[in-house]
Amino acid sequence: MNHSMASGTYAEVLAHHKSIESLNSECFCITLDDDALRKALESEIGTPGLFELIAERCPYLFSARPVFISLAHADRMQRVIQAIESVVAMPSYQQAVLGQSPSLARSPGDGSLGVLFGYDFHIAEESFGLIEINTNAGGLMLNAALARAQRACCPEMQDLIPSLDAMDRLGENIVSMFRHEWTLTGHEEPLRRIAIVDDNPEQQYLYPEFLLYQQLFHRHGIDAVIADPSALRLEQGSLWHDAQKIDLVYNRLTDFSFGSNSNSVLRTAYLEHAAVISPNPRTHALYADKRNLVLLTDPSELSRLGVAPELQNILLNAIPRTEVVSAVNADRLWNDRRHLFFKPYAGFGSRAAYRGDKLTKRVWQDICSGGFVAQALVLPGQRVISDDQPNVSLKFDLRNYAYNGSVQWIAARLYQGQTTNFRTPDGGFAPVYVG
């Protein structure tokens, strides 16, 4: 913190500022302890060499600056998430959404809910908005390591630093989530083996996180392998990796409907219930297809589906208005583009997402060819990084990691440019302090 501002308790520090958000421009705490991060990654929850792997592969993965939000905003994000869960549970909503989904998503589900959803928000003093939902959100285990490496730089911040007991509980809650998925699908025997699956996993940017999950499962008595889908096979109604039967697949693929030939084994395994796959194509269709935001921001459609007025009020005041780009509205959307953000239905990781004021005619033609939604622009929060440059700031969004409607953790992502990118000096995942 700027120590000329710091005296007394954290509550007194807050009282000094006009709002908690102002701490994002006036507090210059450096809370990241590199030695503690190395210890967390290499001995407490990780494996030897992981700190160096992250430093080499993703040098801008972690930010040293915390982000501050109010308790009111944290509570409001939770209410929005619970409202969405209530609507998604409605048969009328499921019928409307699955009617436009890939056929695999319409197959009967196995009862699983889907692990590790990410509800991403933009919050600033004058704005609040849920910008998207992800069903294979990365980063929770990386933020667990980051939390273990937090150090208060002044007494006023001490109460905001997560305790080691809290971090241990987070790990236990993550494991309980996977075990809950297993029992929800009718299994009474213990969960024995998990496959963490992605294309060429060792080449993925967040491969270090796969290693953290593997170590977490091992510490709790669950075997875990990290595998490309090509390494899996079906045999006698079960899914196998080498000589080991796989009980549950932690799915990190971005082929959300298993449409690629390389994912045919997983497609069949899902249809035949040869293993629990979480998250799966059905959960992606129900939550993460961005066309769902069109329905969730249309009051007439919500009324038609029978959504209660109080839930409608929560959704319509928290989710920016979204519509599908079509030939009918293309001219209007182009004229209004400076107030819009464009993203593909099944996009991920900010790929092919564009702020309207940055659009070129060439990109606009691609957008008009189909597969995009236009969303009312909600500006992200801003975090000033240095008191030497008070007019220079990074943007941030807030990711709520959630399971079954309950928030497990809130993390910020600091960045420059149109979208989060983990390529920004001083950017990356940042701790969130709620006060």
N, C-alpha and C positions, 0 to 999 in steps of 0.2 A: 504494500500500500504506500501511497504517497504519505510519508510519516508526518508531514506537517498537518495532515488531516486526521491522523489516528491518535485517539486517546480514549481511555475508558473501554466500555464493553462494545461488542458488535452492534447492539441496539443503539447505543449512543452514536456510533459511527454512522449508522443508517439515518438517524435523526438529523445529522449534520447535512445530509444530502437531500436534494429536492425529491428524489425517488431512488429506489434501489437500482434502477437502470442507469442512473448517473454514475454508479460505481464502475460501470463498463468504460467510462471515459476518464475516471479520476483515480482509480485504484491500479497500481502497477506492481502488485504482488508477483513474485516469481515463486510459484509453488512446487515446481517440478524438481525433485532431487534425483539427479542422474544416477548416483550410487544406489539409491533406494530402488530406482527403476531397474537397474541392472540386476539387483538382488531379487526383485520380484519376478523378472523374466527368466532368470537363469537358475534360481533355487527354490523360491517360495511357491510359484505356480507354473513356472515354465521349465525350460530345459537348457543345458549349457550351450552357449553359442547363439542364443536367440537375440540377445541384445545387439550383438554385432550384425546379425542377419537383418534386423530392422534398420539399424543405422546405415547399412549398405544399400538395402533395397528400397526403404521408405523413410528417408531422412526427415521428411516433414509430416510424420504420422502423429506426433504429439506436440501440443503447444504448452508453453510454460505459463501462460496466462489463464486465469479462471474467468468464467462468465457468470454473471450474477442475474438471477431472476427473482421475482417476487413469489411468495407463497400463493398469492391469489392466482398468478399465471400457472403455477404448477397444478393447483387444484382444478383450474379451468381445463387444462390439457387432459387431466384424468377424466373429467366429466364428458368431454368430447369423445374420448376413446370409449367410454362406457356406453354413450349414446349410439355410436356406430355399431358396437357389438350387439346392442339391443335390436337395431334395425336389421343387421345381417342375419340374426336368428329368425327373422320373420319369413315364413314360407312364401309370401307374396314377393318379398325382395329377392329371395333366391330364385324364384321362377323368372322374374324379370331379368336378372343379371345372367343366369346360366343360359338363358335363351340365346344370347349373343356370344357365348363362350365356345372354345374348342370342344369337340365331342368328348374328349377324355375327361374334361372337367365336369361334364354332366353325368358321368358314371357314378353309381352310388358310392358315397364316402365310406371310410372305414371307422368313423367315429373320432378320429384324431382332430385336434384343434389347429395345429400348426405352431411350431416353436418360433420364438425370436422374431416377432413382428416389430417393425419400426414405424412409428408414427412421427413424421417430420413436420415441424412447425417453424414458421417465421413469426417472431415476436419482437416488437419494438414498442417504444412508449406510446405511439399513436396507431399501432396496428397489431393484429393477432390473426393468424390463419394456419390451418392445417393444409400443407401444400401437397402431401402425398402419403400413401401407405405402402410399405414394402413388406413382403412376406419372407424374405431371406436377408434380413438386415444384418450387415456385418458390423463388428466393432465392440460388442458387449464385453468379450473377454479381454480385448485390448484396453478397454476402459477400466476393467477390474485391475489390470496391472498398473494403469495410470493412477488409480485411486490409492493403491498401496505406496505410491511414490510421492504422495502429496505431503508437503511440510508447510506449516504455518510460518509466514515470515514476520508476523507480529501477533501479539496476544489476542487482538480482536478477532483474528481469523481462526483461532484454535478450535472453537466449537463447530466450525464448518467442515473440518477435515474428517473424512470417514474413519471410524475406528477399525482396527484389524478384525474385531469381532463382527462388525458389519460386513466387512469384505468376505470373511469366511461364510457368513450367512448367504451372501450373494452367490457364492460358488455352490453352496448346498441347494439353494433355490433353483439354480440352473439345472443341476442334476435331477432334482425332484420334478422339474418340468418335463424332462425327457422320460422319466419313469412314469409320469402321469400319462403322457402320450401312449406309452406301451400298455398301461392298464385300461385306458379308454377304449382300446381296440379289442378288448376281451381276453387279454392274456393274464393268466394268474401266476405263471412262473416268473422268476426274476428276469429283468432285462440283463442280458449277458454281453451283447456285442453290438457296437454301433459302427457304421461306416460313414465317415465324413466325405462326401462325394462332390467333386467339381471337375470340370474339364482341366486336364493338365494341372493338377492341384499345386504342384511344386512351383509352377510358373505364375500362379495367381498373386496379385499384389498383396492380398491379405493372407497368404500362406502362413505367415507366423501365427495368425490367430488359430488356424487349424491345429497347429502344434499345441497351442494353449488348451484348446478343447480336448485334444487327445490326452494331455497330461491330467486335466481335470477328471475325465472319465476314469482314467487309470487309478487315480487317488481314491476314487469311490467304488472301486471293485468292478468296473465295467471295462471290458476290453474295447479298444477302438483302433480302427485303421483309417488311413487317409488314402482315398482311391479315386482314380479316373473311372468313369462308368464302363469303359472298355474292359476293366479288370474284374467286372462282376459277371456272374453267370447264374442261370436258373437250372435247378436240378431237383427233381422229385418234389416240386411245389414250393421250394424254398430258394432264397437268394444266397449266393455263396461268393466269398472272396478267398481265393486259394482253397485251402482245406477247411475254412472256417465259415460256419453258417452265420449270416447276418440277420439280426433281429430287427434293427431299425436303421434307416438311412437318414442322416442329417443332410438334407438336400441344400447345397449351395449353388446349384446350377441356375443359369439364367435362361435356359430353354424351358420356360415355365410349363409348357404343355407336352414336353418330351416328344416334340415333333421331329427332331433330328434322328437319322438312322443310327447315330452313335449312342443314342439313349433308348434304343428299342428294348433292351433288357429291362431297364427301369420302367418303361411304359407297360410291359407285360407284367412285371412284378407288381405294379400298382393295380392293374386290372384284376389280377389273380390273388391279390392280398398275400403275396409271397413274403412280404416284409412290410413293416410300417414305414411309410415314407413321409417325412415331415420337414418342412411344409410340402404340400403336394399340389397338383394342378387345380384341384377344386378350391383349396383355400386361396390360391393366387387369384382365381377368377372371382371369388366372392369379395376379396378385399383389395387387391392391388392393381387390377385392370383400371386404368385411369378413366375409362368411360363411366365407372361407378360414381365418380365425383360429379358427373353430369346429373345423375339421378339424385344424389344426396344434396344437390344445391337447387333442385327444381321443386318449389312448393306444391305445384299442382300434382306432380308425380308422387311426391311423398304423401300427399293426402289420398291419392288414388290407391296407394299401397296400404293405407290404414295406419300410417305412422302417427303416433300420439302428438298433439300440438306442442307439448312441452319438449319432446325430443326434436321436433321440427325446429323449434326456436333455437335450441342448442346448436344444431347442425348449420342452419342458415346464417347464424351469426358468427360461425367459426370457420367455415369452409368457403374459400373464395369461389364465386360463381364460375362454373365450368361448362363448356359446350363443345360438341364435336365440330371440327372444321369441315365444312362441306361447300359445294358449289353455291348453295343457297345463301350462306352467310359470309362467303369469302371476302367480298368487297367491303362489307361492314367491318369485319375483323381486321383487314389490312389497314383501314382508316383509323381503327382504334388500337392499333398494334402497340403503341407506346405504353398502354395501360394493361398489356396482356403478357402472359408467358405461355409458350407453346411447347408441348411435349408429346411423345408418341404413347399410344395406348399401353403398350407392354414394355415401355422403356425402363432402364435401370441405370444406376450410377451416373445420372445426368447425361447419358448419351443422347445425342440428337435433340437436346432441350435448348430452347432459345428464348432470351428476352426479346420482346417485340421491338424495342427501340434499337436492337442490334441487327435486325433482320436485313438480309440482302434480297433482291428480287429472285436470285437463283434459288436460295434456300426457301423462299416463300413458295416457289413453284413445287418444290419437293413436298412441302407441308400440304399444299392444296391437292396433291395427288392422292392423299388419303392416309388414314392411320394416326391422326393427330387430334389432340384436344387443345382448346384455348382456355386458359385460366386467368381470372382477374389477378393482376399483379399485387402481391403483398410483399412489401419491402422487408428484407431481413434486418435483424439487429446489427448493431455496429459495436466493435470492440477496439478501443484505442490501445495500441501495444506499448507505446513509449511516451513518457512525459516530455522527451526531447522533440517529439513530433506530434503535438496534440491534435493536429488537423488530419493526421493520417490514421486510418482505421481499417480493420478487416471486417468483413461481413461474418455473420454466424447464423446457423440454423440450430434447432434443438431437436434431437432424436430421442423419443421416448421408446425404450425397449419394453415390450409388453407381451404378456401371455394371458389368454383367457380374460382379457379386459382389464388386467391389473398391471400397472407400471412397475417394472423391475428396477429401472435405472434411467436417469436422464443424462445425456451427454451433449456437448456442443461440438460443432465442427466449424473451425475458423478458416476463411478462404478469401481469395481475391478472384475477380472475374464474374462470370454469369452464374456458375454453379460450384458446388463443393468439388475439390479436385485433389487434395493432398499433395499439391505441388507448390504450396505457398510458404516461403520462409516465415517463421513464427506462427504458421497456421497448423491445422490438424485437429485431432480430438483434443478437447479441453474440458476440464472439470466444470461442473455446474454447481454453484452455491445458491441455495434457496434461503431467502430470509424474509 
